[in-house]
Structures are given as structure tokens and as C-alpha cells.
């Protein structure tokens, strides 16, 4: 089985004033606090989640 590519995502801006859907996407990506970096599989679904909230997260590394 081939190894799946990974991407690192940083949660750098608060979702306090964001719509509820955006907050759910942030939680779905696994973020629990600001300035946190998580590593996720590089799949179309994860890319779509990141594309939904580009003003709150960024891809690092």
C-alpha cells in the first residue's frame, strides 16, 4: 500500500465572528486552539475544507 501525502495546516486567525459552518470546518480539521498546526492526509476532502476557510487557516511547509 502506498503512503498517502500529508499537508500541514496552521490555524492562525480566530473563528469567533465566523459563521457557524466555518466554525464546524475548523473543528472538523481537528483544531482546538489558535496558532495550532495539524498534519492531515492530502485528500480532495481536506483540500476542500481548507478552501472553504482560507481566511482562517494556511498551509505551511
Buried (B, 14 or more C-beta within 10 A) or exposed (E): EEEEEEBEBBBBBEBEEBEEEBBBBBEEBEBEEEEBBBEBEEEEEBEEBBEBBEEBBBEEE
